Structure formats: C-alpha cells, structure tokens
C-alpha cells in the first residue's frame, strides 16, 4: 500500500539551509503559523528576525552534525533547501548530497514522529542546464546522465525511507524570485542593480543576454508562493513519495516583460546588446558605492546584491523552459501569481528597503 503524508496536530520543522532564498523565506512563512515550531540550520547566522531556534552547524561535517543535531527528537518535518557551490557538477554532486545525508542520518533515527522530508530541487533535474529538453517537462520524465546532485539526493531519500513510516517529496521550480541578499541565485536583485546602473550612466535598458533568449518562453516562481506550496505539500497525504513541478502558473517572454521593467525604472527599453555581465560589471563596484551615497541607500556592496555569472546563464538560455503543472492541480493546489506583477512588486520591496533608489 502506498504511504501518505501523516498530518501532525502540532509540527516542528527542521529547515536545512536557513540563510538561503528558499530556506529563509520558508522560515519566515512558518513563523506566521501557530501550529509550527521551527529549527533552522546553517553555518552562518540568519540576517532576519525569527522566532526559530537556530543551530550553527557545518552540514558537511558528520561529526558536527552528530554533536549538534542528535537531540532533535521532536522534529516532525524536514525541509531541505541547502546548497554549496563547486566548480564542476562532478564536485557538486557529493558535496551537495552530503548536505542532505549528514543531518538526516542523525535526526531520522531519533525523531520518532518524523512524518515527511521535503527536498527543494529545480528544473536542472531534467537537464535544463545542458540544452533543450522535453517541453513541457513532466514529473514522470527520465532525468539525464549524471552527475546531478538533485538525482543523488532523491535516490538517498527513496532508499532511506524504504520500510519507514515517513515519506518524502521533491519540488522542481524554475527561476525562484524573492527577497534575499548575498545569495548567488537572485535574478530580481540582479536586474534591479543592472537597471539602476544603466540609469545612472544615462543608458537605455538594453537586454544583455542572447537575442534568441530574448524571445524564448520562460517560467518563474515567486518564493512566497513556493514556500506556501512546500508547506501544503508536506502536510497533504496524497503527496507522499513524488516529485512536483511548481511555478507561478503563467508563461512569459523577456521581450515582453523587459518593456514593463524598463518602464518601471523610467528607462527606454533599448535593443538587445549581448554582453558578458560577469566581465562588464566587474569594475562597477565604485560606481555602486557612489550611487549608495548619492541616494542614501543601505550600504550593501554590489556583489551582495547581484551575482553576474548567474545573470549570464539565465538571460542567455536560448531555448524554451516549460514544465507541466497538472500533477499539483489534480491534487488540489491552485494558487498562482502573475509574473510581471511579481517583478514590479519585488522591485518595490527593494526600494522600500533602500537597496535601490
């Protein structure tokens, strides 16, 4: 008989990756729910207020995990949103798999009421980083030849949960957009910084990616929607032991959205002008410091706001990136977000927090 997600009356979440864009926003969401307690794990301290219990731990060190996590017998749900960067996928695979394996192998034996482990993945599960892939991607599609740490992590959960009372799930979002600073994968911050610099230099807002990428069909997900989905997923009985695609629910092309973004910053939308952002923005740190002083912004460094190599990848992907969402709809999750409105709302938030003028 297939397992289902058990639902506890009062729940304790262990969030692995408490300082990331997904983990941090998940914790802030759980903070608003009276029937959840939260424990957050990360090496460094979170930069946001929370009622959670935070544990500073080196997740790559099994001994540190054993020493600090062995008392967490009251955990009912584990949410994994950790990531560590390495130069190659061959190096990323064992390191990122260890981020999940080490804490789970300590907590799972002592957490007698563990119900569910939810793993955040991405469309790279399908090989989105390798070139054109099956569109729309369905959860039943095969993955690609490894290494791929998303696949390794999921295989660990499948194996570790066999014969146990707890279940697992994975989610595969496209571009994740939301509040975070000092994290590499944040396209909203990057575009806001690029537009601010363009305006300060008296330039139109030219699309810096590839011409074909300007016209492809893309999807994104609001991190607030994503964390609501994660919470629903982990407590919905029918969602056990499956992978799930999740996005805002709409499609967009940069050539259309770019016009709205340019208008938001009171800029002319210039033509496509492909540049290497990592190289061209490498000398803009002093300019950003002058912008901060001129407009009285928070004293964040440019590298804390934008990770330019990520922008080069995301804005030059010249093939459609579409996933199918019928599985979550059939199971009852029907929330959606307008992606264009999302970008403008998040730019508003950056202005309110004095990150951009």
Secondary structure, DSSP 8 states (H G I E B T S, - for coil): --------SSEEEEEE-TTSHHHHHHHHHHTT-TTEEEEEEESS--SS--SSEEEE--TT-HHHHHHHHTT-TT--EEEE------SSHHHHHHHHHHHHHHHHHHHHHH-TT--EEEEE--GGGGTTTTS---SSB-TTS---SS--HHHHHHHHHHHHHTTSS-EEEEEEESEEE---SS-S--HHHHHHHHHHHHHHTT------S-TTGGGS-B-EEEHHHHHHHHHHHHT-GGGTTEEEEE--S--B-HHHHHHHHHHHTT----------HHHHTTT-HHHHHHHHHHHT-----HHHH--HHHHHHHTT--S---B--HHHHHHT------HHHHHHHHHHHHHHTTS--
